[in-house]
């Protein structure tokens, strides 16, 4: 058994889910600026997530779901997931983003599982609150150990790929550590660096 864990935003998907959600509210630039600082490791991930989600308060939940149904997948996503599965990998997604974004992508890409956060809504409107398993800077490292234990997968048979600070916690538990179009904070910890927006480049290391 082998395991491949991909970050979602700016790794499996070309962009940041929360930036797309902020656009109809006219807050895309404000949210994107906070996101960039969080991904560079300049802000605490939990605090930045709480701050960004609070700005989504008032957005219709149905509008958020509609936006997330058609998020642009990264070039090479379909081919890369397919090839990894053919090679015996279980392929999963860990996201500090939201289930309404990761689940449609999981179904399209035929991922084995997605782990992400839930946007709280009340009477069809986003409340600006969020909960879930992926809310902290350490969350992905915590979850990958649980998944490895559940599946009986070793570090040597694990690949991880991400672009930002909240992905770094996964790296100690994988033999193949991919920084995909990543910030400096993650490149320092990686042993595979891909600078082109083409996920198939990862397959050269498999």
Residue pairs with C-beta under 8 A, 6 or more apart in sequence:
1 88
1 90
1 151
1 152
1 153
1 157
2 87
2 88
2 89
2 90
2 153
2 157
2 158
2 159
3 89
3 90
3 92
3 144
3 147
3 148
3 151
3 153
3 157
3 158
3 159
4 84
4 89
4 90
4 91
4 92
4 158
4 159
4 160
4 161
5 92
5 93
5 94
5 140
5 144
5 147
5 158
5 159
5 160
5 161
5 170
5 174
6 12
6 91
6 92
6 93
6 94
6 160
6 161
6 162
7 93
7 94
7 95
7 140
7 161
7 162
7 163
7 164
7 167
7 180
8 17
8 93
8 94
8 95
8 97
8 101
8 102
8 105
8 114
8 116
9 15
9 16
9 17
9 18
9 95
9 96
9 97
9 163
10 16
10 39
10 74
10 163
10 164
10 180
10 181
11 74
11 161
11 162
11 163
11 167
11 180
11 199
12 73
12 74
12 77
12 93
12 105
12 109
12 199
13 71
13 72
13 73
13 74
13 77
13 101
13 105
14 72
14 73
14 74
14 75
14 197
15 71
15 72
16 32
16 35
16 97
17 68
17 71
17 95
17 97
17 98
17 101
18 31
18 35
18 52
18 53
18 56
18 97
18 98
19 28
19 31
19 32
19 35
20 28
20 67
20 68
20 71
21 56
21 59
21 64
21 67
21 68
22 28
22 30
22 31
22 32
22 52
22 55
22 56
23 67
24 59
24 63
24 67
25 55
25 56
25 58
25 59
27 55
30 55
31 52
31 55
34 43
34 48
34 51
34 52
35 48
35 52
37 43
37 48
38 44
38 45
38 48
38 49
38 164
38 165
38 166
39 163
39 164
39 165
39 166
39 183
40 164
40 165
40 183
40 184
40 185
41 164
41 165
41 168
41 183
41 185
44 137
45 96
45 135
45 136
45 137
45 165
45 166
46 135
46 136
46 137
49 96
49 117
49 130
49 135
50 130
53 119
53 128
53 129
53 130
54 128
54 129
55 128
56 64
56 119
56 126
56 128
57 126
57 127
57 128
58 125
58 126
58 128
59 125
59 126
60 124
60 125
60 126
61 119
61 121
61 124
61 125
61 126
62 124
64 100
64 119
64 121
64 126
65 100
68 98
68 100
68 101
68 104
69 104
70 104
71 101
71 104
71 105
73 105
73 108
73 109
74 197
74 198
74 199
75 197
75 198
75 199
76 198
76 199
76 200
76 201
77 109
77 199
78 108
78 109
79 199
79 200
79 203
80 199
80 200
80 202
80 203
81 91
81 109
81 110
81 111
82 110
83 200
83 203
83 206
84 91
84 159
84 203
84 206
85 91
85 110
87 206
89 159
90 112
90 113
90 151
90 153
91 109
91 111
91 112
92 111
92 112
92 113
92 114
92 115
92 147
93 102
93 105
93 106
93 111
93 113
93 114
93 115
93 116
94 115
94 116
94 134
94 139
94 140
94 143
94 144
94 170
95 101
95 102
95 114
95 115
95 116
95 117
95 134
96 116
96 117
96 134
96 135
96 139
96 140
96 166
97 116
97 117
97 134
98 116
98 117
98 118
98 119
98 130
99 114
99 116
99 117
99 118
99 119
99 132
100 119
101 116
102 114
102 115
102 116
103 114
105 111
105 114
106 113
106 114
113 147
115 133
115 134
115 143
116 132
116 133
116 134
117 130
117 131
117 132
117 133
117 134
117 135
118 130
118 131
118 132
119 126
119 129
119 130
120 126
120 127
120 128
120 129
120 130
120 131
121 127
133 139
133 143
134 140
134 143
137 165
137 166
137 169
138 169
139 166
139 169
140 162
140 166
140 167
140 169
140 170
141 169
141 170
141 171
141 172
141 173
142 169
144 158
144 160
144 170
144 173
144 174
145 173
147 153
148 154
148 155
148 158
148 173
155 173
155 174
155 175
156 175
157 175
158 173
158 174
158 175
158 176
159 174
159 175
159 176
159 178
159 202
159 206
160 167
160 170
160 171
160 173
160 174
160 176
160 177
160 178
161 167
161 178
161 180
161 199
161 202
162 168
162 170
162 178
162 179
162 180
162 182
162 186
163 179
163 180
163 181
163 182
163 183
163 186
164 182
164 183
164 185
164 186
165 183
165 185
165 186
167 182
167 186
168 185
168 186
168 189
170 177
171 177
171 186
171 189
171 190
176 191
176 192
176 205
176 206
177 189
177 190
177 191
177 192
178 190
178 192
178 193
178 194
178 202
178 205
179 186
179 187
179 189
179 190
179 192
179 193
179 194
180 194
180 199
180 202
181 194
181 195
181 196
181 197
182 190
182 193
187 193
192 202
192 205
194 201
194 202
